[in-house]
Amino acid sequence: MADMEVDARGLSCPEPVLLAKNALESMAAGTVVVLVETVTSRENVTRLARGMGCAVEVEEAGDEFRMTIRKG
């Protein structure tokens, strides 16, 4: 279960990255689920999370991507 969920569907970069960054910075440890629709957003959010030392799992569901980011 996620501690926080960021619905960035319909937003273009850099908005999904900024929303994910804000969510991750707001917690010491935990799980953030980020929902995006584009490959570019998926890649950019994944790069951000890994750069912050987080583990990332990506699930593709139809035209969307669900990224589970674990911090701490």
C-alpha positions as CSV (number, residue, x, y, z in Angstrom):
1,M,0.0,0.0,0.0
2,A,1.3,3.4,-0.9
3,D,1.9,6.1,1.6
4,M,1.2,8.7,-1.1
5,E,-0.1,8.7,-4.6
6,V,0.7,11.2,-7.3
7,D,-1.7,11.3,-10.3
8,A,0.3,13.0,-13.0
9,R,-1.8,11.7,-15.9
10,G,-2.5,14.3,-18.5
11,L,0.5,16.4,-17.4
12,S,3.6,17.0,-19.5
13,C,7.1,17.1,-18.3
14,P,8.5,18.5,-16.1
15,E,5.3,18.5,-14.0
16,P,5.2,14.7,-13.3
17,V,8.9,14.9,-12.2
18,L,8.3,17.9,-10.0
19,L,5.3,16.3,-8.3
20,A,7.1,13.1,-7.7
21,K,10.2,15.0,-6.4
22,N,8.0,17.0,-4.0
23,A,6.3,13.8,-2.7
24,L,9.6,12.0,-2.2
25,E,11.1,15.0,-0.4
26,S,8.1,15.3,1.9
27,M,8.8,11.9,3.5
28,A,11.8,10.4,5.3
29,A,10.9,6.9,4.1
30,G,7.9,5.2,2.4
31,T,6.2,4.4,-0.8
32,V,5.0,6.8,-3.5
33,V,2.9,5.6,-6.5
34,V,3.1,7.8,-9.5
35,L,0.7,7.5,-12.4
36,V,1.7,8.8,-15.8
37,E,0.7,8.3,-19.4
38,T,3.8,8.9,-21.5
39,V,7.0,7.0,-21.9
40,T,9.0,10.2,-21.5
41,S,7.3,10.9,-18.1
42,R,7.9,7.3,-17.1
43,E,11.6,7.6,-18.0
44,N,12.1,11.0,-16.4
45,V,10.4,10.1,-13.1
46,T,12.3,6.8,-13.0
47,R,15.6,8.6,-13.5
48,L,14.7,11.1,-10.8
49,A,13.8,8.4,-8.3
50,R,16.9,6.3,-8.9
51,G,19.0,9.4,-8.7
52,M,17.5,10.0,-5.2
53,G,18.5,6.4,-4.2
54,C,15.0,4.9,-4.5
55,A,13.9,1.6,-5.9
56,V,11.4,1.8,-8.8
57,E,9.0,-0.8,-10.1
58,V,7.0,0.0,-13.3
59,E,3.7,-1.6,-14.3
60,E,2.1,-0.9,-17.7
61,A,-1.7,-0.8,-17.6
62,G,-3.2,-0.1,-21.0
63,D,-2.1,3.4,-22.0
64,E,-0.8,4.2,-18.5
65,F,2.2,3.5,-16.3
66,R,2.0,2.9,-12.6
67,M,5.4,3.5,-10.9
68,T,5.9,2.3,-7.3
69,I,8.8,4.2,-5.8
70,R,10.3,3.0,-2.5
71,K,12.3,5.4,-0.4
72,G,14.4,4.5,2.6
